[in-house]
Amino acid sequence: MAGTGERQRRPEIWGREIPFRNDHFTGREKQIAAMHDRLMTSKTAVIEQPSQPVPLYGMGGVGKTELATEYAHRYSAEYRLCWWVRSENPDLIINSLLNLGKMMQLEDMRLDERDYSLNLVLDALSRGKPYSDWLLIFDDVSNAGMVARFLPKGPGHVIITSRDTLWRRAIGVEGIEVAEFETDETITFLRSRVPALREDSDSEADNQRRRADVKELAAKLDNLPVAADHAAAYLMETGVSVQEYLGLLRENAHRLFATNVDIPYPEAVAATWSVSRQTISPEADALFTLMAFFAPEPIYKELILQPGKVTAPTEALQGVLDDAAEYRRASRQLARFSLAKINGVRDVIQVHRVVQAVTQGQLEREDPETAQSLRALVHSLLAASDPNAPDRDDSEEAYERSRQHIIVSGALKSPDPLVRRLVINQVRRLYRRGGFRESLNLGQAALSQWREQFGRDDRLALTLAVEVGAALRRIGRSEDALHLNEDTMRRLRELNETESRAYLLSARSYDLDLMVLGRYSEAVQNDMALLPIYEKVFGSDSVHTLETRNNIAIGLRCLGRFSEALDLDTRNYADRERLLGHRDTLTLTSRFAMARSERRLGHWDEALNMVREVHDALAEIGTPWNQFRLVVCADFSVSLRRAGFRDEAAAEAEENKKRYQTVLGPDNRDGLRAAVNLINDRRIMGDLPGAEELGKETVEKWEKVAGPDHPNTVAARVNFASVLRAEGNPRAARDLDENALESFTDIFGEEHPSTLVVMTNLASDLAAMGEVRLARQRGERSLELHRRVRGPDHPCTLATASNLSLDRRADNDPVGADELQADTIQRYDMTLGSEHPDSRLAINYGRIVLDIEPMMD
């Protein structure tokens, strides 16, 4: 029976992608009942366990989407949120989920931080906050395994439509097969659409004839819903009889399928639309054929209607592309004959993917030259829509309109420089919006195609490689990024383009790769050599020049050259504030960098004030919990601890750890850096079991993502060693610290601040083991180096001196101990004040533990 029922209460959030309800929906009652039973049963079978998705699978054109649509409308009153997710590829899924997060008004949701925002949406759905009764419909999933990572594990419901059948293997659930209509269902559907087919005559002979006609038509249509829809539309629009229509179908089928066609249901689909195309206007037919070469997704009016920008192969098509009224007439005619669907709210038009595939395939066989011309025209339309501004926020909508059509339309193979520039801009735009994986997926596919098609030295391929390298680094593939950038630079050097934009950006990206890999000296030397070239090519106030200067400061900080880093940070801050204003993110980034340099110079109160300023500014301007804000918050907790606010520091660090897990995942490098510092907070607060657990976990993860010899891996071991010593296991601590001392000495030399910290802590290990003389010897050498490198009043120097006074006393040198302690307490009073926790420990003969902040890569 046709779908009917009372008008249901509309959910609070009703996705605008959800198709309108089909008033002629027919049959499928068993499938709908099975869907509802499985969704409700799986939800209530185990208390507080997520329900299982319900996949609907079957061949194209059998009505999977119509079935999911009917379910959404029929049971809408059971949900507060219903959302439609176009799912042919991951990019479409991400776009839809990001738009859902915006509609949910999630705190900190921002579409310009794509990876971060996607995690926020999935987390909110999984927790059921703010909506626990939600329905997501993932429509036209191309691959069962691909969609698994996007399925929320929450209390709501998920329906999936797909041609794939492997759901048990992919996500552990059985799907529901959707087949063709039963003959009775096809007949019911046709009669509901075409009144002339109904048995309402007083003549039994007429009724018998109609029964025979509609049964014959159903059989000719293979009981395929999409074909039945086209046939019904044609019969309604033209008023021809069923027998006339059957004759047209036979005539067109014979012409169309003289040869075999490798597509499901070719005759039923192609014959019905072929009949309809003989009735519509040349303009409508031209638009219909053109749409076959776009992706089988909604096509925005702005992509087609671009007056004067492209040249079409026919006058009829040119009129559609240039004249808004002509486009409207053509699109409405296609909709009347069910050759396309129009969504007036979004101003998009769409052809069913089965119809589109048959149309494209038929033209490619019969007239490959025209097919190629139309494909190139689609590429030109995509390129013409490019605002050529991938860094601007107001270009986002234009790029989203074209992105979903790039790969499917074959644009990656286009030799047109404008089309290729669009691809580069899309890759860059996605990367800068935080969509690193999306950027990488598109960029790698394009780069592979261009290298094969145009050669590895092609200028545009090399330009694209720079953007791909940046995306590789941001997802943690630093070695791959390094090799790609290295190759790009070499090729550009051989082409004598060392002052080109592509070369300079690639060189700077290469140096960032070096820093991520812990090769700080190389990175700083390279960037310092690049800086004057940047100033020459881009100008001293260019964003690129200031970014290069910023990177040099980061490298200097990693090398322990804090004063030099502070000078550069201060200059950058002044320039960015002058050019961009004091609240711009880049300006705040420089202020934050100044705070980091000040803290490492031992100016703990000044550093806290600076980082608090940035921390509060980001909150006031509504910055989301993106990468920068999370890093600032992590640094804020470190500055609080350094300044003596240990309770507040620990609370802030623990809360930020949760944010990192939610937003960036468990193995993000920034999150792991924050974890290295959190080890110290837990130890200081007396949570030794928690500190030990986190220490082991963090060391293992750093070894996995960066290798056993990376400076941050070594730093994690040093902080973990302090936990072991506090737990009464100084021998294990000593083993870790001795290895760390050797590693840091090899990497940085004896006078690097991190090396000095390990020296001081190793003396504490030895003292705890009763090795008094060795402890004093280590301490004496450490104090000598601390005073020379960091100055006599640096807090780390004072901590080393305080600990050494204890070891002198234990080594039967009370005079030396008293002199050193008195001098140290006086200096503490002048720098940190007598109430600082480290000052109190020194006064009370306690041992002070130094820790290492991981390097910023």
Buried (B, 14 or more C-beta within 10 A) or exposed (E): EBBEEEEBEEBBBBBEBBBEBBEBBBBBEEBBEBBBEBBBEBBEEEEEEBBBBBBBBBBBBBBBBBBBBBBBBBBBEBBBBBBBBBBBBBBBBBBBBBBBBBBBEBEBBBBBBBBBBBBBBBBBBBBBEBBBBBBBBBBBBBBBEBBBEBBBEBBBBBBBBBBBBBBEEBBEBEBBBBEBBBEEBBBBBBBBBBEBBEEEEEEEEEBEBBBEBBBEBBEBBBBBBBBBBBBBBBBBBBEBEBEEBBEBBEEBBEEBBEEEBEBBBBBBBBBBBBBBBEBBBBBBBBBBBBBBBBBBBBBBBBBBBBEEEBEBBBEBBBBBBBBEEBBBBBBBBBBBBBBBBBBEEEEBBBBBBBBBBBBBBBBBEEEEEBBBBBBBBBBBBBBBBBBEBBEEEEBBEBBBBBBBBBBBBBBBBBEBEBBBBBBBBBBBBBBBBBBBBBBBBBBBBBBEBBBEEBEBEBBBBBBBBBBBBBBBBBBBBBBBBBBBBBBBBEBBEEBEBEEBEBBBBBBBBBBBBBBBBBBBEBBBBBBBEBBEBBBEBBEEEBBBBBBBBBBBBBBBBBBBBBEBBBBBBBBBBEBBBEBBEEEBBBBBBBBBBBBBBBBBBBBBBBBBBBBBBBBEBBEEEEBBBBBBBBBBBBBBBBBBBBBBBBEBBBBBBBEBBEBBBBBBEEEBBBBBBBBBBBBBBBBBBEBBEBBBBBBBBBBEBBBEBBEEEBBBBBBBBBBBBBBBBBBEBBEBBBBBBBBBBEBBBEBBEEBBBBBBBBBBBBBBBBBBBEBBEBBBBBBBBBBEBBBEBBEBBBBBBBBBBBBBBBBBBBBEBEEBBEEBBEBBBEBBBEBBEEEBBBBEBBBEEBBBBBBBBBBBB
